[in-house]
Amino acid sequence: MSITFQKRQKELKRQEKQRAKAERREQRKVAKRAAEEAQPTPTTPSSNTELQPQSENKQRVPPG
């Protein structure tokens, strides 16, 4: 076998492993999203509604 052929085979194997790894990574992402969606979400009000009244109640202190 020629060196060029061996290098080509090695490169193809590397690319195949890279594709397989990316596919596994994507499957893990999908599984993680599905698991998060399956868990019930808390019924607390959103952070935007909590922050608004707090900022209105704060008093401003002049610098100096």
Backbone as XML, in Angstrom:
<?xml version="1.0"?>
<chain id="A" units="angstrom">
  <residue number="1" name="MET">
    <atom name="N" x="0.839" y="-1.184" z="0.000"/>
    <atom name="CA" x="0.000" y="0.000" z="0.000"/>
    <atom name="C" x="0.882" y="1.246" z="0.000"/>
  </residue>
  <residue number="2" name="SER">
    <atom name="N" x="0.408" y="2.221" z="-0.687"/>
    <atom name="CA" x="1.188" y="3.458" z="-0.738"/>
    <atom name="C" x="0.887" y="4.317" z="0.488"/>
  </residue>
  <residue number="3" name="ILE">
    <atom name="N" x="1.811" y="5.185" z="0.777"/>
    <atom name="CA" x="1.671" y="6.091" z="1.926"/>
    <atom name="C" x="0.460" y="7.000" z="1.725"/>
  </residue>
  <residue number="4" name="THR">
    <atom name="N" x="0.260" y="7.477" z="0.512"/>
    <atom name="CA" x="-0.849" y="8.378" z="0.226"/>
    <atom name="C" x="-2.176" y="7.714" z="0.549"/>
  </residue>
  <residue number="5" name="PHE">
    <atom name="N" x="-2.319" y="6.439" z="0.164"/>
    <atom name="CA" x="-3.549" y="5.707" z="0.441"/>
    <atom name="C" x="-3.756" y="5.572" z="1.953"/>
  </residue>
  <residue number="6" name="GLN">
    <atom name="N" x="-2.708" y="5.277" z="2.677"/>
    <atom name="CA" x="-2.813" y="5.132" z="4.134"/>
    <atom name="C" x="-3.217" y="6.449" z="4.787"/>
  </residue>
  <residue number="7" name="LYS">
    <atom name="N" x="-2.626" y="7.531" z="4.316"/>
    <atom name="CA" x="-2.976" y="8.844" z="4.858"/>
    <atom name="C" x="-4.442" y="9.158" z="4.582"/>
  </residue>
  <residue number="8" name="ARG">
    <atom name="N" x="-4.871" y="8.821" z="3.376"/>
    <atom name="CA" x="-6.276" y="9.072" z="2.996"/>
    <atom name="C" x="-7.216" y="8.273" z="3.900"/>
  </residue>
  <residue number="9" name="GLN">
    <atom name="N" x="-6.883" y="7.018" z="4.133"/>
    <atom name="CA" x="-7.711" y="6.179" z="4.985"/>
    <atom name="C" x="-7.748" y="6.712" z="6.418"/>
  </residue>
  <residue number="10" name="LYS">
    <atom name="N" x="-6.609" y="7.158" z="6.897"/>
    <atom name="CA" x="-6.516" y="7.713" z="8.246"/>
    <atom name="C" x="-7.383" y="8.973" z="8.363"/>
  </residue>
  <residue number="11" name="GLU">
    <atom name="N" x="-7.325" y="9.832" z="7.359"/>
    <atom name="CA" x="-8.110" y="11.062" z="7.355"/>
    <atom name="C" x="-9.605" y="10.748" z="7.308"/>
  </residue>
  <residue number="12" name="LEU">
    <atom name="N" x="-9.993" y="9.779" z="6.486"/>
    <atom name="CA" x="-11.405" y="9.393" z="6.403"/>
    <atom name="C" x="-11.897" y="8.846" z="7.745"/>
  </residue>
  <residue number="13" name="LYS">
    <atom name="N" x="-11.072" y="8.059" z="8.410"/>
    <atom name="CA" x="-11.437" y="7.507" z="9.701"/>
    <atom name="C" x="-11.587" y="8.625" z="10.731"/>
  </residue>
  <residue number="14" name="ARG">
    <atom name="N" x="-10.681" y="9.595" z="10.693"/>
    <atom name="CA" x="-10.757" y="10.729" z="11.606"/>
    <atom name="C" x="-12.050" y="11.520" z="11.393"/>
  </residue>
  <residue number="15" name="GLN">
    <atom name="N" x="-12.384" y="11.775" z="10.136"/>
    <atom name="CA" x="-13.611" y="12.515" z="9.826"/>
    <atom name="C" x="-14.853" y="11.749" z="10.278"/>
  </residue>
  <residue number="16" name="GLU">
    <atom name="N" x="-14.835" y="10.439" z="10.102"/>
    <atom name="CA" x="-15.969" y="9.609" z="10.514"/>
    <atom name="C" x="-16.148" y="9.661" z="12.044"/>
  </residue>
  <residue number="17" name="LYS">
    <atom name="N" x="-15.031" y="9.583" z="12.766"/>
    <atom name="CA" x="-15.101" y="9.664" z="14.223"/>
    <atom name="C" x="-15.630" y="11.023" z="14.659"/>
  </residue>
  <residue number="18" name="GLN">
    <atom name="N" x="-15.203" y="12.074" z="13.969"/>
    <atom name="CA" x="-15.644" y="13.424" z="14.292"/>
    <atom name="C" x="-17.151" y="13.562" z="14.077"/>
  </residue>
  <residue number="19" name="ARG">
    <atom name="N" x="-17.663" y="13.008" z="12.967"/>
    <atom name="CA" x="-19.100" y="13.047" z="12.697"/>
    <atom name="C" x="-19.880" y="12.279" z="13.758"/>
  </residue>
  <residue number="20" name="ALA">
    <atom name="N" x="-19.364" y="11.106" z="14.136"/>
    <atom name="CA" x="-20.035" y="10.287" z="15.147"/>
    <atom name="C" x="-20.086" y="11.025" z="16.487"/>
  </residue>
  <residue number="21" name="LYS">
    <atom name="N" x="-19.005" y="11.688" z="16.831"/>
    <atom name="CA" x="-18.946" y="12.427" z="18.090"/>
    <atom name="C" x="-19.961" y="13.579" z="18.079"/>
  </residue>
  <residue number="22" name="ALA">
    <atom name="N" x="-20.029" y="14.299" z="16.958"/>
    <atom name="CA" x="-20.981" y="15.400" z="16.845"/>
    <atom name="C" x="-22.417" y="14.880" z="16.938"/>
  </residue>
  <residue number="23" name="GLU">
    <atom name="N" x="-22.669" y="13.726" z="16.352"/>
    <atom name="CA" x="-24.005" y="13.137" z="16.407"/>
    <atom name="C" x="-24.366" y="12.755" z="17.850"/>
  </residue>
  <residue number="24" name="ARG">
    <atom name="N" x="-23.432" y="12.157" z="18.568"/>
    <atom name="CA" x="-23.684" y="11.792" z="19.966"/>
    <atom name="C" x="-23.944" y="13.039" z="20.806"/>
  </residue>
  <residue number="25" name="ARG">
    <atom name="N" x="-23.174" y="14.097" z="20.556"/>
    <atom name="CA" x="-23.345" y="15.356" z="21.279"/>
    <atom name="C" x="-24.750" y="15.917" z="21.042"/>
  </residue>
  <residue number="26" name="GLU">
    <atom name="N" x="-25.195" y="15.887" z="19.792"/>
    <atom name="CA" x="-26.515" y="16.397" z="19.448"/>
    <atom name="C" x="-27.610" y="15.561" z="20.113"/>
  </residue>
  <residue number="27" name="GLN">
    <atom name="N" x="-27.430" y="14.244" z="20.154"/>
    <atom name="CA" x="-28.418" y="13.381" z="20.803"/>
    <atom name="C" x="-28.505" y="13.688" z="22.296"/>
  </residue>
  <residue number="28" name="ARG">
    <atom name="N" x="-27.355" y="13.966" z="22.916"/>
    <atom name="CA" x="-27.364" y="14.308" z="24.342"/>
    <atom name="C" x="-28.114" y="15.617" z="24.578"/>
  </residue>
  <residue number="29" name="LYS">
    <atom name="N" x="-27.925" y="16.587" z="23.674"/>
    <atom name="CA" x="-28.624" y="17.863" z="23.801"/>
    <atom name="C" x="-30.132" y="17.651" z="23.729"/>
  </residue>
  <residue number="30" name="VAL">
    <atom name="N" x="-30.571" y="16.849" z="22.765"/>
    <atom name="CA" x="-31.996" y="16.592" z="22.590"/>
    <atom name="C" x="-32.552" y="15.879" z="23.813"/>
  </residue>
  <residue number="31" name="ALA">
    <atom name="N" x="-31.819" y="14.909" z="24.329"/>
    <atom name="CA" x="-32.264" y="14.176" z="25.509"/>
    <atom name="C" x="-32.350" y="15.094" z="26.720"/>
  </residue>
  <residue number="32" name="LYS">
    <atom name="N" x="-31.383" y="15.998" z="26.852"/>
    <atom name="CA" x="-31.379" y="16.931" z="27.981"/>
    <atom name="C" x="-32.581" y="17.868" z="27.896"/>
  </residue>
  <residue number="33" name="ARG">
    <atom name="N" x="-32.858" y="18.372" z="26.685"/>
    <atom name="CA" x="-34.013" y="19.256" z="26.510"/>
    <atom name="C" x="-35.310" y="18.524" z="26.845"/>
  </residue>
  <residue number="34" name="ALA">
    <atom name="N" x="-35.425" y="17.278" z="26.403"/>
    <atom name="CA" x="-36.626" y="16.495" z="26.665"/>
    <atom name="C" x="-36.796" y="16.256" z="28.160"/>
  </residue>
  <residue number="35" name="ALA">
    <atom name="N" x="-35.700" y="16.012" z="28.861"/>
    <atom name="CA" x="-35.763" y="15.790" z="30.304"/>
    <atom name="C" x="-36.177" y="17.072" z="31.021"/>
  </residue>
  <residue number="36" name="GLU">
    <atom name="N" x="-35.671" y="18.213" z="30.574"/>
    <atom name="CA" x="-36.035" y="19.487" z="31.200"/>
    <atom name="C" x="-37.496" y="19.814" z="30.962"/>
  </residue>
  <residue number="37" name="GLU">
    <atom name="N" x="-38.019" y="19.499" z="29.784"/>
    <atom name="CA" x="-39.415" y="19.772" z="29.483"/>
    <atom name="C" x="-40.335" y="18.847" z="30.268"/>
  </residue>
  <residue number="38" name="ALA">
    <atom name="N" x="-39.878" y="17.645" z="30.586"/>
    <atom name="CA" x="-40.684" y="16.688" z="31.318"/>
    <atom name="C" x="-40.859" y="17.109" z="32.770"/>
  </residue>
  <residue number="39" name="GLN">
    <atom name="N" x="-39.887" y="17.846" z="33.315"/>
    <atom name="CA" x="-39.991" y="18.297" z="34.703"/>
    <atom name="C" x="-40.987" y="19.448" z="34.784"/>
  </residue>
  <residue number="40" name="PRO">
    <atom name="N" x="-41.815" y="19.463" z="35.825"/>
    <atom name="CA" x="-42.770" y="20.573" z="35.951"/>
    <atom name="C" x="-42.049" y="21.873" z="36.260"/>
  </residue>
  <residue number="41" name="THR">
    <atom name="N" x="-42.536" y="22.945" z="35.681"/>
    <atom name="CA" x="-41.921" y="24.250" z="35.906"/>
    <atom name="C" x="-42.472" y="24.844" z="37.187"/>
  </residue>
  <residue number="42" name="PRO">
    <atom name="N" x="-41.685" y="25.591" z="37.930"/>
    <atom name="CA" x="-42.179" y="26.206" z="39.171"/>
    <atom name="C" x="-43.249" y="27.245" z="38.869"/>
  </residue>
  <residue number="43" name="THR">
    <atom name="N" x="-44.167" y="27.434" z="39.804"/>
    <atom name="CA" x="-45.283" y="28.357" z="39.592"/>
    <atom name="C" x="-45.027" y="29.726" z="40.194"/>
  </residue>
  <residue number="44" name="THR">
    <atom name="N" x="-43.770" y="30.077" z="40.398"/>
    <atom name="CA" x="-43.448" y="31.396" z="40.925"/>
    <atom name="C" x="-43.547" y="32.423" z="39.809"/>
  </residue>
  <residue number="45" name="PRO">
    <atom name="N" x="-43.844" y="33.670" z="40.151"/>
    <atom name="CA" x="-43.924" y="34.698" z="39.109"/>
    <atom name="C" x="-42.561" y="34.922" z="38.453"/>
  </residue>
  <residue number="46" name="SER">
    <atom name="N" x="-42.580" y="35.418" z="37.253"/>
    <atom name="CA" x="-41.331" y="35.620" z="36.530"/>
    <atom name="C" x="-40.483" y="36.683" z="37.207"/>
  </residue>
  <residue number="47" name="SER">
    <atom name="N" x="-39.195" y="36.674" z="36.920"/>
    <atom name="CA" x="-38.265" y="37.609" z="37.568"/>
    <atom name="C" x="-38.538" y="39.048" z="37.140"/>
  </residue>
  <residue number="48" name="ASN">
    <atom name="N" x="-39.087" y="39.269" z="35.958"/>
    <atom name="CA" x="-39.365" y="40.629" z="35.503"/>
    <atom name="C" x="-40.409" y="41.307" z="36.385"/>
  </residue>
  <residue number="49" name="THR">
    <atom name="N" x="-41.451" y="40.567" z="36.781"/>
    <atom name="CA" x="-42.483" y="41.167" z="37.613"/>
    <atom name="C" x="-41.971" y="41.386" z="39.025"/>
  </residue>
  <residue number="50" name="GLU">
    <atom name="N" x="-41.022" y="40.577" z="39.470"/>
    <atom name="CA" x="-40.465" y="40.745" z="40.805"/>
    <atom name="C" x="-39.529" y="41.956" z="40.861"/>
  </residue>
  <residue number="51" name="LEU">
    <atom name="N" x="-38.769" y="42.180" z="39.826"/>
    <atom name="CA" x="-37.779" y="43.246" z="39.839"/>
    <atom name="C" x="-38.412" y="44.622" z="39.742"/>
  </residue>
  <residue number="52" name="GLN">
    <atom name="N" x="-39.508" y="44.755" z="39.038"/>
    <atom name="CA" x="-40.105" y="46.060" z="38.833"/>
    <atom name="C" x="-40.543" y="46.723" z="40.135"/>
  </residue>
  <residue number="53" name="PRO">
    <atom name="N" x="-41.344" y="46.087" z="40.998"/>
    <atom name="CA" x="-41.743" y="46.757" z="42.240"/>
    <atom name="C" x="-40.556" y="47.040" z="43.154"/>
  </residue>
  <residue number="54" name="GLN">
    <atom name="N" x="-39.560" y="46.183" z="43.173"/>
    <atom name="CA" x="-38.407" y="46.400" z="44.025"/>
    <atom name="C" x="-37.671" y="47.667" z="43.621"/>
  </residue>
  <residue number="55" name="SER">
    <atom name="N" x="-37.507" y="47.893" z="42.329"/>
    <atom name="CA" x="-36.777" y="49.077" z="41.891"/>
    <atom name="C" x="-37.562" y="50.355" z="42.196"/>
  </residue>
  <residue number="56" name="GLU">
    <atom name="N" x="-38.898" y="50.281" z="42.240"/>
    <atom name="CA" x="-39.708" y="51.453" z="42.552"/>
    <atom name="C" x="-39.601" y="51.810" z="44.029"/>
  </residue>
  <residue number="57" name="ASN">
    <atom name="N" x="-39.418" y="50.831" z="44.901"/>
    <atom name="CA" x="-39.377" y="51.055" z="46.337"/>
    <atom name="C" x="-38.023" y="51.547" z="46.835"/>
  </residue>
  <residue number="58" name="LYS">
    <atom name="N" x="-36.995" y="51.409" z="46.027"/>
    <atom name="CA" x="-35.655" y="51.820" z="46.466"/>
    <atom name="C" x="-35.557" y="53.328" z="46.458"/>
  </residue>
  <residue number="59" name="GLN">
    <atom name="N" x="-34.881" y="53.875" z="47.484"/>
    <atom name="CA" x="-34.670" y="55.318" z="47.548"/>
    <atom name="C" x="-33.297" y="55.634" z="46.988"/>
  </residue>
  <residue number="60" name="ARG">
    <atom name="N" x="-33.212" y="56.760" z="46.303"/>
    <atom name="CA" x="-31.955" y="57.177" z="45.729"/>
    <atom name="C" x="-31.139" y="57.966" z="46.745"/>
  </residue>
  <residue number="61" name="VAL">
    <atom name="N" x="-29.876" y="57.604" z="46.843"/>
    <atom name="CA" x="-28.985" y="58.334" z="47.744"/>
    <atom name="C" x="-28.069" y="59.191" z="46.879"/>
  </residue>
  <residue number="62" name="PRO">
    <atom name="N" x="-28.065" y="60.516" z="47.098"/>
    <atom name="CA" x="-27.195" y="61.369" z="46.269"/>
    <atom name="C" x="-25.722" y="61.098" z="46.574"/>
  </residue>
  <residue number="63" name="PRO">
    <atom name="N" x="-24.880" y="61.140" z="45.557"/>
    <atom name="CA" x="-23.461" y="60.871" z="45.784"/>
    <atom name="C" x="-22.810" y="61.980" z="46.604"/>
  </residue>
  <residue number="64" name="GLY">
    <atom name="N" x="-21.799" y="61.600" z="47.380"/>
    <atom name="CA" x="-21.024" y="62.593" z="48.081"/>
    <atom name="C" x="-21.271" y="62.588" z="49.485"/>
  </residue>
</chain>
